[in-house]
Amino acid sequence: MLLAGGALFLYWMLHPSLSVVDPVTPLPEDTVAIVGRNLGKAPGEVLFDGIALPTHAIQSWSPTYITFKMPHDIDSAAVRIRTTFGLSNPLMLANSLTVPRPVASEVGGKSGPISRE
């Protein structure tokens, strides 16, 4: 049992884990930050629904922080990181241009998009 516990501890110590994606709804070309642990000193892969982001879109990479440019061709996706120690947990990301906006229905006799002002 000690070996299994030690292997589990080693897995936890090395396996990549994501905590935050910011912003969650970026526009294309926005810089997106991923915060996590065990992301590796050398760049691995940023995956959108299992498809790798081109390496030129990755701006920075550290063991706890990654930044990249949001691609134009992503509507929404589960974002994961792949390193030599495995695949991270997924976090959701959605292109702000494809996120539905709330619409008022006959509020005060008017209908249409709700103002964000």
C-alpha positions in Angstrom: 0.0 0.0 0.0 2.9 2.3 0.7 4.1 2.0 -2.9 0.6 2.9 -4.3 0.4 5.9 -2.0 3.9 7.0 -3.0 3.0 6.6 -6.7 -0.2 8.7 -6.2 1.8 11.4 -4.4 4.4 11.4 -7.3 1.5 11.7 -9.8 0.1 14.6 -7.9 3.5 16.3 -7.6 4.2 16.0 -11.4 0.8 15.9 -13.2 -0.2 19.3 -14.7 -3.3 20.9 -13.1 -5.2 24.0 -14.3 -6.8 26.4 -11.8 -7.9 29.5 -13.8 -8.3 30.7 -17.4 -8.6 34.5 -17.7 -10.5 35.9 -19.4 -13.0 33.0 -19.8 -14.6 34.8 -22.8 -11.8 36.5 -24.8 -12.1 38.1 -28.2 -9.9 36.7 -31.0 -6.3 38.0 -30.6 -6.8 38.8 -26.9 -4.1 37.5 -24.6 -5.4 34.6 -22.4 -3.7 33.5 -19.2 -3.8 30.1 -17.7 -2.8 29.6 -14.1 -2.0 26.2 -12.7 0.7 24.0 -11.3 3.2 21.6 -12.8 2.9 23.2 -16.3 6.6 22.5 -17.0 9.6 24.8 -17.5 9.7 24.0 -21.3 6.6 24.6 -23.3 4.2 21.7 -23.9 1.0 22.0 -25.8 -2.1 24.1 -25.3 -5.1 22.0 -26.5 -8.5 23.1 -27.6 -10.8 20.1 -27.5 -7.8 18.0 -28.1 -6.3 20.0 -31.0 -3.0 21.7 -30.4 -2.7 25.5 -30.6 0.0 26.6 -33.0 3.3 27.2 -31.1 3.6 30.7 -32.5 0.4 31.7 -30.6 2.0 30.8 -27.2 3.5 34.0 -25.7 4.9 32.7 -22.5 5.3 29.5 -20.5 6.3 28.8 -16.9 5.6 26.1 -14.4 2.6 28.0 -13.1 1.6 30.5 -15.8 1.0 30.4 -19.6 -0.2 33.1 -21.9 -1.4 32.8 -25.5 -3.3 34.7 -28.2 -6.9 33.6 -28.6 -7.4 32.1 -32.1 -10.1 33.3 -34.5 -11.4 29.9 -35.3 -12.5 28.8 -31.8 -16.1 29.3 -30.7 -15.8 27.4 -27.4 -13.6 24.6 -26.2 -12.2 22.6 -23.3 -8.7 23.9 -22.8 -6.1 21.5 -21.5 -2.3 21.5 -21.2 -0.1 18.5 -22.3 3.3 18.2 -20.8 5.8 15.3 -20.6 4.0 14.3 -17.3 0.5 14.1 -18.8 -2.7 15.9 -19.7 -4.2 18.5 -17.4 -7.8 18.8 -16.3 -10.0 20.8 -18.7 -11.3 24.4 -18.2 -13.8 25.9 -20.5 -13.1 28.9 -22.8 -15.5 30.7 -25.2 -15.0 33.3 -27.9 -16.8 36.4 -26.7 -18.2 37.0 -30.2 -20.1 33.7 -30.1 -21.5 34.0 -26.5 -25.3 34.8 -26.7 -26.2 38.1 -25.3 -29.3 38.5 -23.0 -32.4 39.9 -24.7 -35.1 41.8 -22.9 -38.6 40.6 -23.8 -41.1 43.4 -23.7 -39.5 45.2 -20.7 -41.1 48.6 -20.4 -42.7 48.2 -23.8 -39.4 47.8 -25.5 -37.6 44.8 -26.8 -34.1 44.2 -27.9 -30.6 43.7 -26.4 -30.1 44.8 -22.8 -27.8 47.8 -22.6 -24.5 47.1 -20.7 -24.1 50.8 -19.8 
